[in-house]
Amino acid sequence: MTAVSELHLTVGEDTYVAPLLESEAPESIRALKVVLPLTSELMHVRWSGHATWINIDEVKLPDLPRENHTVYPSRGDVLLYPGYKNEQELLIACGPTCFKSPAGELAGNHIGTLEATREELTALEERTLRDGVQPVTVRIEASDTHRV
């Protein structure tokens, strides 16, 4: 078995897990391992479509390159945006998403994809839209699960 690092997002009673893409975004993952765990707020996006986000401006990230970056994440993709033109954030795509801000389109570093169903991601997004900001804890854990 190989140890795999996983991102865990806990929102209320629900925990969402994303295996980290360490070979595709190594510097982004290294930076997150230094600043996590983090307790913050999960919000609905204003500009990007069907997604949620966590403002992480309070953490000190090193200068990070664009790695495995995208403007159009797929459902469940987690992007780290290190603040090139806008505030630092983690974006969680819950459906059709074009990552944007008042500064225009943004490319975030794709660091993992949540292992969640379409229904679970839709419910997460709708909860932030209907009920507002949700408390969230973000952490990285090692898993001994073998993945192919």
N, C-alpha and C positions, 0 to 999 in steps of 0.2 A: 504494500500500500504506500501511496505517496501522500504526504501532507499537502493540503491545498489551503491557501488563505482565502477566507470568505469575508465579505462585507455583510454585517447584520444591521438592518434597520428595524428598530422596534418602535411601533406607533400604537399607543394604547396597549391592548392585549395581543396585538398581531406583530409577528416578527417575519421579515422578508429577508431572504438570503441570496447573495450574489457571489458566485465564485469570482475571484479577482483575476484579471487578465495580466498577470505579472510579466509575461514575455512581450506583450503588446504595448504596455504602458508602465515600464519598470520604474521610471523616476517619479511618476505620479503616485504609484503604489507605495514606494519608499517614503514619500512625503506624508501620505496619509497615515502610515504606520507610526510616524512620530507624533502627529497631532490628535489621533484618536485614542481613546473613546471621547465622544463629544455628546453633550445633551443640548438640544436646540429646539427649533420650531420648524415644522414641515408646513409649507404654504402652497396654495394653488398658484400656478404661473399666471402672469397677466398677459404675456406677449407670445408665448410659444405653442399654445394649443392644449393638448390633453396631457398635462404633466404636472408634477409638483417639484418644489425645490427647497433647499436648505441654505440659508445665508451662512457662509463660513468666514466672513470678513474678520471675525475676532481672532482667527488663528493665523500664525505666521507661516506662510508657505514659502519655500525657496523659489527662485526663478525656475519655472518649469517650461520645458519645450512643448511644442505641439506634438503629441504622440497618440496614435490611434484616434485621431480627432474626427469629429463629425458635426455637421449642422443639423442633420436629419437622423436622430437616433430612432431605433426600432423600439417597439413596445417592451418595457422592462429594462431597457438600457440605462445604466447609471453613468453620468458624465461628471467629471471634475473640471470645473472652469476656474483656472487660477487667477483670473482677474486682469486679463490683458487690456480690455476696454471697458469693463464693467466690474461690479462687485464679485468677489470670490463666491462660488457656490457649488453645490452638488445638485444636479438636475436628474430627476427620475421620470423617464418617459412612460406614460400610462396608456398611450394610444398615439394617434397621428400627431407628430411634434416636429416643429421647425424651431430650433433654439434661437431666440431673439431677445433683444432688449431695446430700449429707446435708442441705443447706439447702432442698431441694425442687427444683422445675423451674427451669431457667435458660434465658434467651433469649440466644443468641449472635448476633453480627453475621455474616451470611452474606457472605463476601468472595470466594468463587470455588467452582467445582465441578471436581473432578479429571476429566481426560479419561482414564478408566480403565474397563475392562470390569467387569461384575459379578464375574467370576471373579478378576480381579486384585485387586479390593477385598476379596473374601472371603479370598483367600490372605494379604493384608496383615494383616487382622484376626486370622485364625487363627494367623499367625506370632507375633503379640504375645501371644496367648492360650496357645499351646503352648510357645513358646521364651522368653517373657518380654520384658523391656525391650529395645528395638532402638535402636542409634545412628541419629540422624537429623540431616540438615542441611537448613535451610530458607533459601531465598534468593528474591529477586525478580530476574527478568531481563526485558529488553525483547525482544519478538519482532517481526519484520517480517511475520509471517503475517497475511494479510487474512482476517478472520472476518466472516461474514454474520450 
